[in-house]
Amino acid sequence: MADNAAIMEPRTVPTVKTEHRLIKTQIPAPGTLEILERLARVESRSMHGQLPIIWDRAEDFSLYDIAGNRFIDFTSTIFVANVGHSNPRVTRAMKDVLDRPMYSCYAYASEIRARYLERLIAFAGAPFEKAFLLSAGTEATEAALKLMRMHGQKIGKRRRGVVCIEGNWHGRTMGAQMMSSNLQQRDWIGYQDADIHHIPFPYPWDIQDASPEEFLERGLRKLADAGLDIAQDVCGFMLETFQGWGAVFYPPEYVQAIERLCRKHGILLAFDEMQAGFARTGESFGYRHYGVTPDLLCCGKGIGGGVPLSAVIGRAAVMDLPDVGNMSSTHSANPLVCAAGLAVLDEIESRDLVKETARKGRLLFDALQALQRDYPSRISHILGKGLIGALIIRDPASGSPDGPFTSRVAIKCLEKGLLVVHTGRESLKLGPPLTISDAALLEAVGVIREAIAEASAE
């Protein structure tokens, strides 16, 4: 997206000054392009492509660029800042560790590590009994892949197959990319693991001629026709809790049918909760919307409040499959991230963010649905739960997905003091910090309304 010269060119835009927004310069702000050019000379381009804004500081649900423009953040740094940017409780907890001092201790024990893991397991609740801490989400999904296959090995599965869902995303390392279904992004691997399988995602626009259970059965039948025996050849199912690009949740019956299949055949059920965990959807974890009980949870993003922390959480019998020293990570469970993780849990519980997010979600979706009623030919679907949502944008004439129009809306939002997630396709994705005020939440929807109106008029 950053390659688009029109997007990168600074524009003179109307001044904005509200309780939550301030736009007083051209957008992109003066100095933005110079810094982006410096980065382009020394940094892999794989890190680039976001909307043209240089972050200077971020507090709670506000972020400020290098010119002092203030934006309402509807990205949460891609769903990391659940408890708000630069959360004071998280900051104090990390300062206490720095003052001790002890930054890292590798796999050697520390008291704060024990305290954090106890709290994490208590927050996850039954049947979860143990966790393994890591630094990045993709490490967590890789670890879950390993655990599912070790479990299959232990119980005597003929093959160690893992069934994944088309369109889901699990990370950028090899196993994670194989479990994802983006063929272009995993082409570099040169082959596909013959024991990683994919079945179709039940998009609301694809499932109208079948029940969720029938839709699942169709996908599994194709695997069976290709020679896969679910009972003997599958050791795990990996589900992204919702499809990330559009906040698309499954029908509960679809997931419940998968769980029944797993229980029948000794298959582990894992959820990739990177975007969905830690109160984001109005539940402690997103899988709770489906009425199922997973064996493994892969967590990241919001777990650490902005520091590199991730985790796999599961039953002790599964988590203890690797022998001593068989799974570890250099920076895993260091005191700094454990302190941050503890502070995140304290903040979620003391501010009752699970219930508050559910309440704010109702406020958000009521406003978005009113927006859809005003633009029914433009907005085909409003998707999501809690404080994760997406507008699916279409061309009014053809009804087909309209990525270019979505880009224009995202840029207009930026020019008006609102940062949204642009996915590079027809979805405008929304995910503010869970600490956002009601007033700011509704103000942001008003900005989206203005942006759609202006883009439509053009």
PLY file of the C-alpha trace (Angstrom):
ply
format ascii 1.0
element vertex 458
property float x
property float y
property float z
element edge 457
property int vertex1
property int vertex2
end_header
0.00 0.00 0.00
2.89 2.36 0.76
4.04 2.01 -2.86
1.03 4.02 -3.97
2.38 7.50 -4.77
-1.01 9.12 -4.25
-1.22 7.78 -0.71
2.31 8.91 0.13
1.90 12.43 -1.23
1.23 14.95 1.61
-2.19 16.56 1.31
-3.57 19.70 2.84
-6.61 18.58 4.82
-9.17 20.39 6.98
-8.08 21.18 10.50
-9.63 18.88 13.11
-9.87 19.70 16.80
-12.12 17.63 19.05
-11.83 16.14 22.51
-10.05 13.10 21.07
-8.51 14.21 17.74
-6.18 16.95 16.53
-5.10 17.39 12.90
-3.09 20.58 12.37
-0.71 19.73 9.49
-0.70 18.10 6.11
-1.23 14.34 6.14
1.15 12.55 5.97
2.74 14.98 8.44
5.90 16.90 7.53
8.94 14.65 7.97
7.00 11.40 7.48
8.30 10.62 4.00
11.90 11.35 4.96
11.79 8.78 7.77
10.06 6.21 5.56
12.76 6.73 2.93
15.49 6.25 5.55
13.88 2.97 6.58
13.50 1.86 2.97
17.26 2.17 2.52
18.21 -0.01 5.49
15.23 -2.23 6.34
13.71 -5.20 4.55
10.65 -4.10 2.62
8.68 -6.92 4.24
8.31 -4.62 7.25
6.68 -1.87 5.19
3.28 -1.22 3.63
1.22 0.32 6.42
-0.58 3.65 6.21
1.91 6.57 6.08
2.17 7.69 9.69
5.22 7.86 11.97
4.24 7.03 15.53
5.85 9.31 18.11
4.02 8.24 21.27
0.85 6.40 22.26
-1.22 6.63 25.43
-4.40 4.70 26.20
-6.46 4.91 22.97
-4.63 7.94 21.53
-1.56 8.03 19.35
0.49 11.01 18.26
2.58 11.44 15.13
5.87 13.34 14.80
4.06 16.63 14.19
1.85 16.34 17.27
-1.30 15.30 15.42
-3.52 13.18 17.65
-5.42 10.15 16.36
-7.97 7.79 17.86
-6.35 4.39 17.50
-8.64 1.71 16.10
-5.75 -0.76 15.58
-4.39 -1.39 19.11
-1.07 -1.96 17.29
-2.87 -4.84 15.57
-4.70 -5.95 18.73
-1.76 -5.80 21.12
-2.77 -2.84 23.31
-5.86 -4.43 24.84
-5.29 -2.62 28.14
-4.39 0.62 26.39
-1.12 1.98 25.06
1.63 2.56 27.62
-0.65 1.32 30.38
0.55 2.88 33.66
0.16 -0.36 35.61
2.22 -2.25 33.03
4.84 0.52 33.00
5.17 0.48 36.80
5.51 -3.29 36.85
8.34 -3.24 34.32
10.10 -0.38 36.12
10.05 -2.43 39.31
11.84 -5.25 37.48
14.39 -2.88 35.94
15.12 -1.44 39.38
15.75 -4.90 40.86
17.71 -5.41 38.43
17.32 -8.64 36.40
16.37 -8.51 32.73
16.74 -12.16 31.85
17.50 -15.53 33.39
16.92 -17.93 30.44
15.34 -21.17 31.73
16.53 -20.63 35.30
13.66 -20.13 37.71
12.43 -16.83 39.12
9.69 -16.09 41.62
7.87 -13.73 39.26
7.74 -16.45 36.62
6.00 -18.80 39.06
3.61 -16.04 40.12
2.73 -15.14 36.56
2.12 -18.70 35.41
-0.12 -19.34 38.42
-2.20 -16.27 37.55
-2.28 -17.11 33.84
-3.61 -20.61 34.51
-6.19 -19.24 36.93
-7.31 -16.71 34.29
-7.59 -19.45 31.64
-9.60 -21.66 34.01
-10.44 -25.36 33.67
-9.38 -27.59 32.02
-6.11 -25.69 31.51
-3.36 -26.64 33.93
0.01 -25.63 32.49
1.53 -23.13 30.09
4.69 -22.60 28.07
5.83 -19.01 27.62
7.46 -17.71 24.44
8.15 -14.40 22.74
6.07 -14.34 19.54
2.74 -15.69 18.37
4.24 -17.76 15.59
6.39 -19.57 18.19
3.21 -20.47 20.05
1.48 -21.95 16.99
4.66 -23.87 16.13
4.75 -25.25 19.67
1.10 -26.30 19.41
1.84 -28.10 16.14
4.62 -29.98 17.90
2.41 -30.87 20.86
-0.43 -32.11 18.66
1.95 -34.36 16.77
3.67 -35.63 19.90
0.23 -36.53 21.27
-0.61 -38.36 18.06
2.68 -40.23 18.33
1.96 -41.17 21.93
-1.49 -42.62 21.27
-0.39 -44.49 18.16
-1.85 -42.54 15.27
-0.87 -43.96 11.89
0.00 -40.48 10.62
0.34 -37.13 12.36
-2.08 -35.08 10.34
-3.31 -31.65 11.36
-6.48 -30.21 9.83
-6.58 -26.43 9.40
-9.05 -23.98 7.91
-8.63 -22.22 4.58
-8.04 -18.49 4.99
-6.81 -18.79 8.58
-3.44 -17.28 9.48
-1.03 -18.69 12.07
2.31 -16.92 11.59
5.35 -16.56 9.36
7.62 -19.45 10.37
7.60 -22.70 8.42
5.10 -24.80 10.36
2.85 -21.81 10.98
2.82 -20.91 7.29
2.04 -24.48 6.31
-0.94 -24.42 8.65
-1.99 -21.13 7.05
-3.49 -21.42 3.60
-1.94 -18.46 1.77
-0.27 -20.37 -1.06
1.70 -17.39 -2.33
3.22 -16.58 1.07
4.30 -20.16 1.69
5.61 -20.78 -1.83
9.17 -20.10 -0.59
9.08 -23.38 1.37
9.15 -25.37 -1.84
6.85 -28.15 -0.67
3.77 -28.72 1.46
3.75 -31.02 4.45
1.63 -33.95 3.28
0.13 -34.26 6.75
-1.20 -30.70 7.00
-4.65 -30.47 5.45
-7.12 -27.64 4.82
-10.89 -27.52 4.67
-13.08 -24.56 3.59
-14.00 -21.76 6.00
-17.78 -21.35 6.50
-18.11 -17.75 5.31
-21.66 -16.45 5.77
-21.85 -15.84 2.02
-20.73 -19.41 1.20
-22.80 -21.46 3.60
-26.34 -20.50 2.63
-27.19 -23.79 0.90
-26.10 -26.05 3.77
-26.17 -26.27 7.55
-22.83 -25.62 9.31
-22.52 -29.34 10.05
-23.18 -30.23 6.40
-20.64 -27.65 5.25
-18.02 -29.22 7.52
-18.91 -32.70 6.29
-18.36 -31.60 2.67
-14.86 -30.42 3.47
-13.98 -33.55 5.39
-15.39 -35.74 2.62
-12.93 -34.22 0.16
-10.08 -35.15 2.50
-11.48 -38.66 2.82
-11.79 -38.96 -0.95
-8.10 -38.07 -1.18
-7.26 -40.97 1.13
-7.29 -39.41 4.60
-8.72 -41.49 7.44
-9.70 -38.99 10.15
-9.57 -41.62 12.90
-6.11 -42.94 12.09
-4.38 -40.10 10.27
-5.29 -36.93 12.18
-3.90 -35.87 15.55
-5.03 -32.25 15.67
-7.35 -29.49 14.45
-5.99 -25.92 14.47
-8.54 -23.10 14.29
-7.91 -19.39 14.23
-10.65 -18.26 16.62
-12.00 -15.94 13.92
-10.71 -15.26 10.44
-8.40 -12.32 10.97
-8.74 -10.23 7.84
-12.48 -9.68 8.33
-13.22 -10.62 11.97
-15.30 -13.49 10.55
-16.50 -15.88 13.25
-17.62 -19.45 12.58
-21.18 -20.60 13.14
-21.05 -22.22 16.62
-22.49 -25.46 15.22
-19.51 -25.79 12.86
-17.00 -25.62 15.72
-19.11 -27.87 17.94
-19.15 -30.50 15.20
-15.35 -30.32 15.00
-15.11 -30.77 18.77
-17.33 -33.87 18.64
-15.12 -35.32 15.92
-12.01 -34.62 17.99
-13.42 -36.29 21.09
-14.54 -39.32 19.11
-11.15 -39.97 17.54
-8.59 -38.83 20.15
-7.74 -35.61 18.26
-6.52 -32.46 20.00
-8.43 -29.24 19.37
-6.25 -26.10 19.34
-7.32 -22.48 19.02
-5.07 -19.70 17.72
-6.25 -16.94 20.08
-3.66 -14.31 19.06
-6.23 -11.68 18.12
-9.11 -13.06 20.18
-7.68 -13.56 23.66
-7.53 -11.43 26.78
-10.99 -9.86 26.72
-10.87 -8.66 23.10
-14.18 -10.28 22.07
-16.08 -9.66 25.29
-15.02 -13.04 26.67
-11.75 -13.93 28.39
-10.94 -15.98 25.28
-12.77 -15.94 21.98
-13.34 -19.70 21.80
-15.93 -19.29 24.57
-18.38 -17.92 22.00
-18.64 -21.43 20.55
-19.51 -23.45 23.66
-16.54 -25.82 23.25
-13.53 -26.81 25.36
-10.18 -26.77 23.53
-7.14 -28.80 24.46
-4.67 -26.04 23.57
-4.74 -22.25 23.40
-2.13 -20.30 21.46
-1.89 -16.77 22.85
0.01 -13.62 21.96
-0.56 -9.95 21.12
-2.80 -8.70 23.96
-1.23 -11.06 26.52
1.73 -8.74 27.13
0.35 -5.24 26.80
3.02 -4.30 24.29
6.01 -6.47 25.21
7.05 -9.62 23.31
5.17 -12.34 25.15
3.21 -15.35 23.92
2.07 -18.65 25.39
0.64 -22.07 24.77
-1.83 -23.12 27.46
-3.18 -26.65 27.88
-3.85 -29.67 30.01
-0.84 -31.01 31.94
-0.89 -34.36 30.12
-0.37 -32.59 26.80
1.93 -29.80 27.98
4.28 -32.31 29.61
4.72 -34.44 26.49
8.10 -32.86 25.66
10.87 -34.11 27.96
12.98 -31.77 30.11
14.80 -29.34 27.82
12.86 -30.42 24.73
10.97 -27.11 24.42
12.48 -23.83 25.52
13.16 -20.36 24.16
16.04 -17.97 24.89
13.90 -15.06 26.04
10.99 -17.13 27.28
9.51 -16.15 30.65
12.06 -13.43 31.40
11.19 -11.28 34.46
10.31 -8.19 32.40
7.61 -9.87 30.32
6.25 -11.81 33.28
5.82 -8.53 35.15
4.03 -7.03 32.15
1.83 -10.11 31.79
0.86 -9.96 35.46
-0.02 -6.28 35.13
-2.19 -7.02 32.08
-4.17 -9.61 34.07
-4.48 -7.18 36.98
-5.80 -4.51 34.62
-8.30 -6.83 32.94
-9.66 -8.01 36.26
-9.62 -4.71 38.20
-11.35 -2.83 35.36
-13.67 -5.75 34.54
-12.60 -5.48 30.91
-14.32 -8.68 29.84
-17.76 -7.31 30.72
-16.84 -3.77 29.73
-15.70 -4.93 26.30
-18.94 -6.82 25.79
-20.88 -3.67 26.70
-18.79 -1.40 24.50
-19.07 -3.96 21.72
-22.84 -3.60 21.75
-22.40 0.17 21.52
-19.94 -0.17 18.63
-22.00 -2.64 16.62
-25.24 -0.72 17.09
-23.48 2.29 15.56
-21.91 0.24 12.75
-25.22 -1.38 11.88
-26.81 2.06 11.66
-24.00 2.99 9.28
-24.72 -0.10 7.19
-28.39 0.81 6.99
-27.37 4.17 5.51
-24.99 2.56 2.99
-26.50 -0.86 2.22
-25.10 -0.96 -1.31
-21.57 -0.26 -0.02
-21.36 -2.27 3.20
-22.27 -5.90 2.61
-21.49 -7.23 6.10
-20.70 -5.96 9.61
-18.70 -8.71 11.30
-17.08 -9.27 14.68
-17.76 -9.41 18.42
-16.76 -7.26 21.36
-14.17 -4.73 20.25
-13.03 -6.51 17.12
-14.98 -5.77 13.97
-14.87 -5.26 10.25
-16.85 -3.57 7.53
-16.89 -5.63 4.34
-17.00 -3.19 1.44
-18.40 -3.92 -2.02
-18.87 -2.14 -5.32
-22.51 -0.96 -5.52
-22.75 -1.67 -9.24
-21.29 -5.19 -9.36
-21.63 -6.30 -5.76
-18.02 -7.53 -5.88
-15.40 -6.81 -3.20
-14.04 -3.26 -3.48
-10.51 -3.02 -2.12
-9.62 0.32 -3.79
-12.64 2.05 -2.24
-11.71 0.58 1.16
-8.22 2.06 0.78
-9.68 5.49 0.09
-11.85 5.26 3.18
-8.86 4.24 5.31
-6.81 7.20 4.05
-9.68 9.63 4.65
-9.99 8.30 8.20
-6.27 8.97 8.71
-6.66 12.52 7.39
-9.47 13.06 9.90
-7.59 11.70 12.92
-8.60 8.04 13.04
-6.26 5.12 12.39
-8.00 1.95 11.19
-6.56 -1.36 10.04
-6.44 -1.64 6.27
-5.98 -5.27 5.34
-5.10 -4.74 1.69
-8.48 -6.02 0.58
-12.19 -5.24 0.97
-12.28 -5.16 4.77
-11.95 -2.12 6.99
-10.94 -3.68 10.27
-11.54 -2.06 13.65
-10.01 -2.91 17.02
-9.51 -0.07 19.53
-7.91 -0.58 22.94
-10.47 -2.04 25.32
-9.99 1.00 27.56
-11.43 3.41 24.98
-14.17 5.74 26.24
-17.71 5.47 24.95
-17.46 8.99 23.56
-14.29 8.26 21.61
-15.75 5.00 20.31
-18.79 6.75 18.87
-16.72 9.67 17.59
-14.59 7.22 15.62
-17.67 5.65 13.99
-18.72 9.16 13.03
-15.36 9.65 11.32
-15.86 6.41 9.36
-19.28 7.67 8.30
-17.74 10.94 7.04
-14.99 9.06 5.21
-17.45 6.75 3.43
-19.64 9.70 2.45
-16.71 11.64 1.00
-15.24 8.65 -0.80
-18.66 7.82 -2.24
-19.13 11.40 -3.45
-15.82 11.24 -5.27
0 1
1 2
2 3
3 4
4 5
5 6
6 7
7 8
8 9
9 10
10 11
11 12
12 13
13 14
14 15
15 16
16 17
17 18
18 19
19 20
20 21
21 22
22 23
23 24
24 25
25 26
26 27
27 28
28 29
29 30
30 31
31 32
32 33
33 34
34 35
35 36
36 37
37 38
38 39
39 40
40 41
41 42
42 43
43 44
44 45
45 46
46 47
47 48
48 49
49 50
50 51
51 52
52 53
53 54
54 55
55 56
56 57
57 58
58 59
59 60
60 61
61 62
62 63
63 64
64 65
65 66
66 67
67 68
68 69
69 70
70 71
71 72
72 73
73 74
74 75
75 76
76 77
77 78
78 79
79 80
80 81
81 82
82 83
83 84
84 85
85 86
86 87
87 88
88 89
89 90
90 91
91 92
92 93
93 94
94 95
95 96
96 97
97 98
98 99
99 100
100 101
101 102
102 103
103 104
104 105
105 106
106 107
107 108
108 109
109 110
110 111
111 112
112 113
113 114
114 115
115 116
116 117
117 118
118 119
119 120
120 121
121 122
122 123
123 124
124 125
125 126
126 127
127 128
128 129
129 130
130 131
131 132
132 133
133 134
134 135
135 136
136 137
137 138
138 139
139 140
140 141
141 142
142 143
143 144
144 145
145 146
146 147
147 148
148 149
149 150
150 151
151 152
152 153
153 154
154 155
155 156
156 157
157 158
158 159
159 160
160 161
161 162
162 163
163 164
164 165
165 166
166 167
167 168
168 169
169 170
170 171
171 172
172 173
173 174
174 175
175 176
176 177
177 178
178 179
179 180
180 181
181 182
182 183
183 184
184 185
185 186
186 187
187 188
188 189
189 190
190 191
191 192
192 193
193 194
194 195
195 196
196 197
197 198
198 199
199 200
200 201
201 202
202 203
203 204
204 205
205 206
206 207
207 208
208 209
209 210
210 211
211 212
212 213
213 214
214 215
215 216
216 217
217 218
218 219
219 220
220 221
221 222
222 223
223 224
224 225
225 226
226 227
227 228
228 229
229 230
230 231
231 232
232 233
233 234
234 235
235 236
236 237
237 238
238 239
239 240
240 241
241 242
242 243
243 244
244 245
245 246
246 247
247 248
248 249
249 250
250 251
251 252
252 253
253 254
254 255
255 256
256 257
257 258
258 259
259 260
260 261
261 262
262 263
263 264
264 265
265 266
266 267
267 268
268 269
269 270
270 271
271 272
272 273
273 274
274 275
275 276
276 277
277 278
278 279
279 280
280 281
281 282
282 283
283 284
284 285
285 286
286 287
287 288
288 289
289 290
290 291
291 292
292 293
293 294
294 295
295 296
296 297
297 298
298 299
299 300
300 301
301 302
302 303
303 304
304 305
305 306
306 307
307 308
308 309
309 310
310 311
311 312
312 313
313 314
314 315
315 316
316 317
317 318
318 319
319 320
320 321
321 322
322 323
323 324
324 325
325 326
326 327
327 328
328 329
329 330
330 331
331 332
332 333
333 334
334 335
335 336
336 337
337 338
338 339
339 340
340 341
341 342
342 343
343 344
344 345
345 346
346 347
347 348
348 349
349 350
350 351
351 352
352 353
353 354
354 355
355 356
356 357
357 358
358 359
359 360
360 361
361 362
362 363
363 364
364 365
365 366
366 367
367 368
368 369
369 370
370 371
371 372
372 373
373 374
374 375
375 376
376 377
377 378
378 379
379 380
380 381
381 382
382 383
383 384
384 385
385 386
386 387
387 388
388 389
389 390
390 391
391 392
392 393
393 394
394 395
395 396
396 397
397 398
398 399
399 400
400 401
401 402
402 403
403 404
404 405
405 406
406 407
407 408
408 409
409 410
410 411
411 412
412 413
413 414
414 415
415 416
416 417
417 418
418 419
419 420
420 421
421 422
422 423
423 424
424 425
425 426
426 427
427 428
428 429
429 430
430 431
431 432
432 433
433 434
434 435
435 436
436 437
437 438
438 439
439 440
440 441
441 442
442 443
443 444
444 445
445 446
446 447
447 448
448 449
449 450
450 451
451 452
452 453
453 454
454 455
455 456
456 457
